[in-house]
């Protein structure tokens, strides 16, 4: 447990949010820069693993509509059967997925803090 602003938060959830934000930042970097092919493959792998992880985690936690969004991200970015598009087509997709991940991270962290503070009462 980690104390943040007087509320105890499970360290697992802090790691989940932090890693989600790292992937979102990497997607923003990918949308705006030119990097070696290995960077994009590593990013695809991380985003796919993250998408599958979140789909399972969300399925267990409740909000099922988010599960489908994360499965779509995992399928779109998977490195095994890659979707091939030109760079200019990937840029808006990377930006939208980044916004989705930032939004999810904020929601999940806020949900965590609300749940922890209600349990303390």
C-alpha positions in Angstrom: 0.0 0.0 0.0 1.1 3.5 -0.8 -0.3 6.6 0.9 -1.2 9.3 -1.6 -2.9 12.5 -0.4 -3.9 10.7 2.8 -5.5 7.8 1.0 -3.8 4.4 0.8 -3.6 3.0 -2.7 -2.5 -0.5 -3.6 1.0 -0.4 -5.2 -0.2 -2.8 -7.9 -2.6 -0.3 -9.1 0.0 2.5 -9.1 2.2 0.3 -11.3 -0.7 -0.4 -13.6 -1.4 3.3 -14.1 2.3 4.2 -14.4 2.9 1.5 -17.1 -0.2 2.5 -19.0 1.0 6.2 -19.0 4.4 5.0 -20.3 2.8 3.2 -23.2 0.6 6.2 -23.9 3.6 8.5 -23.9 5.5 6.2 -26.3 2.5 6.1 -28.6 2.6 9.9 -28.7 6.3 9.9 -29.4 5.7 7.3 -32.2 3.0 9.6 -33.7 5.3 12.6 -33.9 8.7 11.2 -34.5 10.7 8.9 -36.7 12.3 5.9 -35.0 13.9 2.6 -35.9 11.7 -0.3 -36.8 12.7 -2.0 -33.5 11.1 0.8 -31.5 7.8 0.3 -33.2 7.9 -3.4 -32.8 8.7 -3.1 -29.1 5.9 -0.5 -28.8 3.4 -2.8 -30.6 4.4 -5.7 -28.3 4.0 -3.5 -25.1 0.7 -2.1 -26.3 -0.6 -5.6 -27.2 0.4 -7.1 -23.9 -1.1 -4.1 -22.1 -4.3 -4.3 -24.1 -4.8 -8.0 -23.3 -3.8 -7.4 -19.6 -6.4 -4.5 -19.3 -9.1 -6.5 -21.1 -8.8 -9.3 -18.6 -8.4 -7.0 -15.6 -11.5 -4.9 -16.7 -13.5 -8.1 -17.4 -12.8 -9.1 -13.8 -13.5 -5.6 -12.3 -16.8 -4.9 -14.1 -16.9 -2.1 -16.8 -17.2 -4.5 -19.7 -17.4 -1.8 -22.4 -13.8 -0.9 -21.7 -12.8 -4.5 -22.2 -13.8 -4.3 -25.9 -11.8 -1.2 -26.4 -8.7 -2.8 -25.0 -9.2 -5.9 -27.1 -9.5 -3.7 -30.2 -6.2 -2.0 -29.3 -4.5 -5.4 -28.8 -5.8 -6.7 -32.1 -4.9 -3.5 -34.0 -1.3 -3.2 -32.6 -0.4 -6.9 -32.4 3.1 -7.7 -33.7 2.2 -11.3 -34.8 -0.3 -10.4 -37.5 0.5 -6.7 -38.0 -1.9 -4.3 -39.7 0.0 -2.5 -42.4 -0.6 1.2 -43.1 1.3 4.2 -44.1 2.8 6.4 -41.5 0.3 9.2 -42.0 -2.6 6.8 -41.3 -1.0 5.5 -38.1 -0.5 9.0 -36.6 -4.1 9.7 -35.8 -4.6 6.1 -34.6 -1.6 6.5 -32.2 -3.0 9.8 -31.0 -6.5 8.4 -30.3 -5.1 5.3 -28.5 -2.9 7.6 -26.4 -5.9 9.7 -25.4 -7.8 6.5 -24.6 -4.9 5.2 -22.4 -4.4 8.6 -20.6 -8.2 8.7 -20.0 -8.2 5.1 -18.7 -5.2 5.7 -16.4 -6.9 8.8 -14.9 -10.2 6.9 -14.5 -8.6 3.8 -13.0 -6.5 5.8 -10.6 -9.4 8.0 -9.5 -11.6 4.9 -9.2 -9.0 3.3 -7.0 -8.7 6.3 -4.7 -12.5 6.6 -4.4 -12.8 2.9 -3.6 -9.9 3.1 -1.0 -11.4 6.2 0.7 -14.9 4.7 0.9 -13.5 1.5 2.4 -11.7 3.5 5.1 -15.0 5.1 6.2 
